[in-house]
Amino acid sequence: MSPYLSAGPPGHRLLVLTLGLTMALLAACLPVPPAAPPSPSPTVTPTAVALATYLRIGRDLALLAQERAEHPELRRFARQAIAAREDLLRSLPPESLPLPPAPDADPLRPSARLPELRARLEWARPFDREWIDLFLPFTDEMLTVVVPLAETAPDPLRHQARETVSLLTAEQAQLRAWRLAWYGGGG
């Protein structure tokens, strides 16, 4: 028997047991602080931010195609591209979702190019050809960001990057086929 329980006046043992039980119950009721999330690697986070930026720009470009495309197939494609990019954006970890760029943002950042890309499409005729000719190199550029993530990022980011690679390669194949069928070679 514990020396704390055997020594002392007659009600002492009951008091010690009651206090011990009360302390144990209080400790069990206290909230346990959540474990800190693992810190992302310094190279994954900027790349993931770039991925989110490219997804947003791709969505914005697809919105233009949805509004202005001459071929109904391209309008459907744009709707699907918008939905796919929004799904991917929702599934990205929060630390990879960048804030909107500041007005004095670095001109080499992908988000800084969106006004230039929109201006290029504003008076484009035929719109569909110009849009495809702009979107194909844009997806090539995006693949240079996504492929390394698909190979080296921790899950779940790696999984999303692999989905993005599949999406982009399928989109490129479809756009190249339409470009060839509608406008011939040379693009």
C-alpha positions in Angstrom: 0.0 0.0 0.0 1.2 3.5 -0.8 2.7 5.5 2.1 0.3 8.3 1.2 -2.7 6.2 1.8 -1.6 4.4 4.9 -0.5 7.4 7.0 -2.7 10.1 8.4 -6.1 10.4 10.2 -9.0 8.1 9.3 -10.7 10.1 6.5 -7.3 10.9 4.9 -7.2 7.9 2.7 -10.6 8.7 1.2 -9.6 12.3 0.7 -6.4 11.4 -1.2 -8.2 8.9 -3.4 -10.9 11.5 -4.2 -8.3 14.2 -5.0 -6.4 11.8 -7.2 -9.5 10.7 -9.1 -10.6 14.4 -9.5 -7.1 15.3 -10.9 -7.2 12.4 -13.3 -10.7 13.3 -14.5 -9.7 17.0 -14.9 -6.6 16.0 -16.9 -8.7 13.8 -19.1 -11.2 16.6 -19.8 -8.6 19.2 -20.7 -8.4 19.8 -24.5 -5.3 18.4 -26.1 -3.5 21.0 -28.2 -3.5 19.8 -31.9 -0.2 18.7 -33.3 1.4 21.3 -35.5 1.0 20.4 -39.2 4.2 19.3 -40.8 6.0 22.2 -42.3 6.1 22.0 -46.1 9.5 21.8 -47.7 10.8 25.2 -48.8 10.9 24.2 -52.4 7.4 22.6 -52.5 5.5 25.6 -51.2 6.6 28.1 -53.9 6.1 25.5 -56.6 2.6 24.7 -55.1 1.8 28.4 -55.1 2.9 28.6 -58.7 0.6 25.6 -59.5 -2.3 27.4 -57.9 -1.5 30.6 -59.8 -1.4 28.7 -63.1 -4.7 26.9 -62.3 -6.3 30.3 -61.7 -5.0 31.8 -64.9 -6.0 28.7 -66.9 -9.5 29.0 -65.4 -9.6 32.7 -66.4 -8.5 32.0 -69.9 -11.1 29.2 -70.2 -13.7 31.7 -69.1 -12.8 33.8 -72.1 -13.2 30.8 -74.4 -16.5 29.9 -72.8 -17.8 33.4 -73.6 -16.3 34.0 -77.1 -15.5 30.6 -78.7 -16.9 30.1 -82.2 -17.0 26.3 -82.0 -19.5 24.7 -79.6 -16.9 22.0 -78.9 -14.4 24.6 -77.6 -17.2 26.2 -75.4 -17.8 22.7 -73.9 -14.1 22.2 -73.5 -13.8 25.5 -71.7 -16.7 24.7 -69.3 -14.9 21.4 -68.4 -11.6 23.1 -68.1 -13.1 25.6 -65.6 -14.7 22.9 -63.5 -11.5 20.8 -63.5 -9.4 23.7 -62.4 -11.8 24.8 -59.7 -11.9 21.2 -58.4 -8.1 21.1 -58.3 -7.9 24.5 -56.6 -10.3 23.3 -53.9 -8.2 20.2 -53.3 -4.9 22.0 -52.9 -3.6 22.5 -49.4 -4.3 26.0 -48.0 -0.6 27.0 -47.8 -0.3 26.6 -51.5 -3.2 29.0 -52.3 -1.6 32.4 -53.0 -3.2 35.7 -52.2 -4.0 37.9 -55.1 -0.9 39.6 -56.4 0.0 43.1 -55.3 -0.3 45.9 -57.9 3.5 46.1 -58.0 3.9 42.4 -58.4 6.9 40.9 -60.1 6.3 41.0 -63.9 7.9 37.6 -64.2 5.3 35.9 -62.0 2.6 34.0 -64.0 -0.2 36.1 -62.5 1.3 39.3 -63.9 0.9 37.9 -67.4 -2.9 37.6 -67.3 -3.6 41.1 -68.5 -1.2 40.6 -71.4 -2.8 37.3 -72.4 -6.3 38.8 -72.2 -5.2 41.8 -74.3 -3.8 39.4 -76.9 -7.2 37.7 -77.2 -9.4 40.8 -77.1 -9.4 41.4 -80.9 -8.3 38.0 -82.0 -9.8 36.7 -85.2 -10.5 33.8 -85.5 -10.7 33.7 -81.8 -10.6 29.9 -81.4 -7.3 29.6 -83.3 -5.7 32.4 -81.3 -7.0 31.0 -78.1 -5.7 27.5 -78.8 -2.3 29.0 -80.0 -2.1 30.9 -76.7 -3.4 28.1 -74.4 -1.1 25.3 -75.7 2.2 27.1 -74.8 0.5 28.1 -71.5 -0.2 24.5 -70.6 3.4 23.6 -71.7 4.7 26.2 -69.3 2.4 24.9 -66.6 3.6 21.4 -67.1 7.2 22.6 -66.3 5.8 23.5 -62.8 3.5 20.5 -62.3 5.8 17.6 -63.4 8.4 18.1 -60.6 5.6 18.3 -58.1 4.1 15.0 -59.4 7.5 13.4 -58.9 8.8 14.9 -55.6 6.0 16.5 -53.6 4.5 14.9 -50.5 1.0 13.5 -50.7 -1.7 14.9 -51.1 0.0 17.5 -53.3 1.7 14.8 -55.4 -1.7 13.2 -56.1 -3.1 16.6 -57.2 -0.1 17.3 -59.4 -0.4 13.9 -61.1 -4.1 14.6 -61.8 -3.1 18.0 -63.2 -0.5 16.4 -65.5 -3.1 13.9 -66.8 -5.6 16.7 -67.3 -3.2 19.0 -69.1 -1.8 16.3 -71.5 -5.4 15.2 -72.4 -6.4 18.9 -73.0 -3.3 19.4 -75.2 -4.1 16.4 -77.3 -7.7 17.5 -77.8 -6.7 21.1 -78.6 -4.0 20.0 -81.1 -6.5 17.8 -82.9 -9.0 20.6 -83.2 -6.3 23.1 -84.3 -5.3 20.7 -87.1 -8.9 19.9 -88.1 -10.2 23.5 -88.0 -7.2 25.5 -89.2 -4.8 23.0 -90.7 -1.1 22.8 -89.8 1.3 25.6 -89.0 0.2 26.3 -85.4 
